[in-house]
Amino acid sequence: MKPSHIARATGINARTIRRTLELWWKIGSVQRTPIERGRKERLNALDIAVHPVLVPLAKTTRRKAYI
């Protein structure tokens, strides 16, 4: 079945169908590995223990803007 026919039948863009088929033909799978974004967080035990307390506090505290 042509990508344009698949696109019409599914409502998915034909270019997306072609990219997916190309990936499947090359590596035999269509599941891409995610790209890591930014650096990983470093949390210690104190950060993990304090975090649940600070988040609600930060949401309820009004801050004054100093300009």
Backbone as ProteinMPNN parsed JSONL, in Angstrom:
{"seq_chain_A": "MKPSHIARATGINARTIRRTLELWWKIGSVQRTPIERGRKERLNALDIAVHPVLVPLAKTTRRKAYI", "coords_chain_A": {"N_chain_A": [[0.841, -1.169, 0.0], [0.566, 2.234, -0.787], [2.212, 5.093, 0.702], [0.666, 7.436, 0.5], [-1.919, 6.439, 0.266], [-2.202, 5.166, 2.711], [-1.994, 7.39, 4.353], [-4.287, 8.829, 3.637], [-6.256, 7.041, 4.481], [-5.818, 6.867, 7.237], [-5.594, 9.456, 8.174], [-3.243, 10.591, 8.85], [-0.335, 12.549, 8.232], [1.235, 12.249, 5.052], [4.001, 12.5, 4.822], [4.854, 11.858, 7.388], [4.143, 9.181, 7.452], [5.9, 8.199, 5.468], [8.401, 8.754, 6.694], [8.226, 7.107, 8.94], [8.002, 4.558, 7.768], [10.477, 4.478, 6.447], [12.27, 4.503, 8.597], [11.552, 2.08, 9.757], [12.267, 0.305, 7.676], [15.055, 0.686, 7.669], [16.05, 0.065, 10.318], [14.385, -1.841, 11.375], [12.626, -1.279, 13.367], [10.309, 1.029, 14.786], [10.603, 2.58, 16.942], [12.033, 5.238, 18.393], [14.998, 6.243, 20.15], [14.895, 8.353, 22.939], [16.07, 11.758, 22.983], [18.433, 13.085, 25.177], [17.74, 15.796, 27.225], [19.185, 18.667, 28.341], [21.007, 18.899, 31.479], [21.225, 16.262, 33.897], [19.303, 16.145, 36.901], [20.601, 16.72, 40.13], [19.894, 15.457, 43.046], [19.981, 15.448, 46.541], [19.558, 13.711, 49.685], [18.465, 15.584, 51.47], [17.321, 17.519, 49.74], [15.307, 15.985, 48.575], [13.756, 15.393, 50.816], [12.882, 17.94, 51.642], [11.58, 19.06, 49.497], [8.705, 18.317, 49.108], [7.606, 19.952, 51.067], [8.274, 22.583, 50.418], [7.144, 23.176, 47.878], [4.204, 23.445, 48.086], [4.256, 25.645, 49.829], [5.548, 27.634, 48.323], [3.626, 28.033, 46.384], [1.569, 29.228, 47.781], [2.603, 31.516, 48.886], [2.85, 34.971, 48.459], [4.735, 36.929, 46.294], [6.638, 39.929, 46.243], [7.291, 42.144, 43.638], [10.329, 43.481, 42.894], [11.508, 46.24, 41.386]], "CA_chain_A": [[0.0, 0.0, 0.0], [1.358, 3.448, -0.892], [2.08, 5.998, 1.85], [-0.438, 8.386, 0.301], [-3.161, 5.715, 0.56], [-2.23, 4.976, 4.168], [-2.258, 8.709, 4.924], [-5.688, 9.148, 3.41], [-7.093, 6.144, 5.279], [-5.619, 7.073, 8.673], [-5.627, 10.87, 8.529], [-1.891, 10.989, 9.245], [0.392, 13.184, 7.15], [1.966, 11.296, 4.208], [5.43, 12.602, 5.156], [5.034, 11.094, 8.624], [4.08, 7.763, 7.054], [7.155, 7.873, 4.784], [9.495, 8.732, 7.679], [8.057, 5.919, 9.78], [8.361, 3.39, 6.952], [11.919, 4.514, 6.205], [12.905, 4.074, 9.838], [11.277, 0.643, 9.9], [13.085, -0.417, 6.707], [16.472, 0.784, 8.031], [16.465, -0.587, 11.561], [13.454, -2.891, 11.766], [11.804, -0.833, 14.479], [9.901, 2.421, 14.641], [10.711, 3.22, 18.238], [13.268, 6.011, 18.491], [15.488, 6.483, 21.501], [14.722, 9.779, 23.24], [17.256, 12.585, 23.117], [18.536, 13.645, 26.523], [17.639, 17.25, 27.198], [19.769, 19.326, 29.501], [21.756, 18.028, 32.376], [20.406, 15.53, 34.849], [19.206, 16.772, 38.208], [21.311, 16.083, 41.235], [19.162, 15.655, 44.295], [20.478, 14.679, 47.675], [18.482, 13.3, 50.593], [17.83, 16.774, 52.023], [16.469, 18.083, 48.693], [14.141, 15.116, 48.416], [12.93, 15.511, 52.021], [12.348, 19.294, 51.775], [10.794, 19.406, 48.306], [7.248, 18.301, 49.303], [7.208, 21.035, 51.967], [8.488, 23.885, 49.781], [6.282, 23.414, 46.715], [2.941, 24.09, 48.486], [4.572, 26.931, 50.43], [5.834, 28.564, 47.229], [2.379, 28.317, 45.671], [0.676, 30.046, 48.598], [3.285, 32.742, 49.286], [2.836, 36.025, 47.445], [6.028, 37.603, 46.198], [6.618, 41.308, 45.777], [8.223, 42.375, 42.545], [11.223, 44.613, 43.116], [11.983, 46.709, 40.082]], "C_chain_A": [[0.898, 1.248, 0.0], [1.165, 4.324, 0.346], [0.929, 6.988, 1.703], [-1.79, 7.728, 0.595], [-3.321, 5.505, 2.062], [-2.588, 6.3, 4.845], [-3.73, 9.082, 4.782], [-6.599, 8.317, 4.316], [-7.009, 6.438, 6.781], [-5.732, 8.524, 9.114], [-4.287, 11.392, 9.016], [-1.189, 11.554, 8.018], [1.216, 12.144, 6.382], [3.458, 11.317, 4.51], [5.747, 11.819, 6.424], [5.033, 9.599, 8.327], [5.388, 7.357, 6.387], [8.328, 7.806, 5.742], [9.43, 7.482, 8.54], [8.447, 4.661, 9.018], [9.855, 3.327, 6.697], [12.687, 4.047, 7.43], [12.719, 2.581, 10.046], [12.127, -0.174, 8.933], [14.554, -0.42, 7.112], [16.837, -0.059, 9.237], [15.506, -1.664, 12.052], [12.565, -2.538, 12.934], [11.419, 0.624, 14.251], [9.961, 3.171, 15.961], [12.056, 3.914, 18.331], [13.688, 6.126, 19.948], [15.381, 7.974, 21.782], [16.063, 10.492, 23.368], [17.273, 13.145, 24.527], [18.531, 15.158, 26.415], [18.204, 17.829, 28.488], [20.571, 18.375, 30.369], [20.814, 17.383, 33.384], [20.422, 16.246, 36.197], [20.005, 15.984, 39.231], [20.564, 16.415, 42.522], [19.813, 14.829, 45.393], [19.302, 14.376, 48.604], [17.743, 14.504, 51.174], [16.897, 17.42, 50.998], [15.179, 17.281, 48.551], [13.201, 15.247, 49.615], [12.237, 16.869, 52.092], [11.401, 19.639, 50.627], [9.286, 19.368, 48.529], [6.748, 19.419, 50.216], [7.269, 22.384, 51.249], [7.532, 24.175, 48.632], [4.935, 24.015, 47.119], [3.167, 25.472, 49.098], [4.823, 27.987, 49.355], [4.564, 28.939, 46.475], [1.469, 29.25, 46.458], [1.295, 31.376, 48.99], [3.25, 33.745, 48.147], [4.191, 36.719, 47.473], [5.828, 39.029, 45.715], [7.664, 41.462, 44.692], [9.043, 43.62, 42.858], [11.816, 45.021, 41.785], [12.967, 47.841, 40.294]], "O_chain_A": [[1.89, 1.291, 0.727], [0.101, 4.311, 0.965], [0.285, 7.337, 2.693], [-2.699, 8.377, 1.112], [-4.412, 5.644, 2.614], [-3.38, 6.332, 5.787], [-4.338, 9.597, 5.721], [-7.587, 8.822, 4.85], [-7.989, 6.282, 7.508], [-5.942, 8.799, 10.296], [-4.201, 12.504, 9.535], [-1.417, 11.095, 6.898], [1.824, 11.262, 6.989], [4.115, 10.277, 4.463], [6.799, 11.186, 6.518], [5.829, 8.845, 8.887], [5.936, 6.298, 6.692], [9.166, 6.912, 5.632], [10.456, 6.869, 8.836], [9.14, 3.796, 9.553], [10.444, 2.247, 6.725], [13.645, 3.282, 7.314], [13.649, 1.894, 10.471], [12.653, -1.223, 9.306], [15.239, -1.425, 6.919], [17.81, -0.811, 9.202], [15.789, -2.332, 13.046], [11.83, -3.385, 13.441], [12.146, 1.362, 13.587], [9.428, 4.275, 16.08], [13.099, 3.261, 18.347], [12.858, 6.11, 20.857], [15.748, 8.782, 20.93], [17.056, 9.909, 23.802], [16.254, 13.625, 25.022], [19.25, 15.73, 25.595], [17.745, 17.507, 29.584], [20.777, 17.209, 30.032], [19.74, 17.909, 33.677], [21.414, 16.867, 36.58], [20.07, 14.755, 39.195], [20.618, 17.544, 43.01], [20.151, 13.661, 45.196], [18.169, 14.76, 48.314], [16.526, 14.454, 51.353], [15.791, 17.829, 51.351], [14.094, 17.849, 48.422], [11.981, 15.216, 49.449], [11.101, 16.945, 52.561], [10.497, 20.454, 50.808], [8.619, 20.334, 48.161], [5.578, 19.793, 50.141], [6.402, 23.233, 51.455], [7.149, 25.329, 48.436], [4.544, 25.028, 46.539], [2.352, 26.374, 48.902], [4.351, 29.117, 49.476], [4.451, 30.06, 45.978], [0.681, 29.988, 45.866], [0.571, 32.287, 49.392], [3.579, 33.415, 47.007], [4.719, 37.05, 48.535], [4.962, 39.303, 44.885], [8.785, 40.969, 44.817], [8.484, 44.697, 43.065], [12.531, 44.253, 41.14], [13.495, 48.389, 39.327]]}, "name": "protein", "num_of_chains": 1, "seq": "MKPSHIARATGINARTIRRTLELWWKIGSVQRTPIERGRKERLNALDIAVHPVLVPLAKTTRRKAYI"}
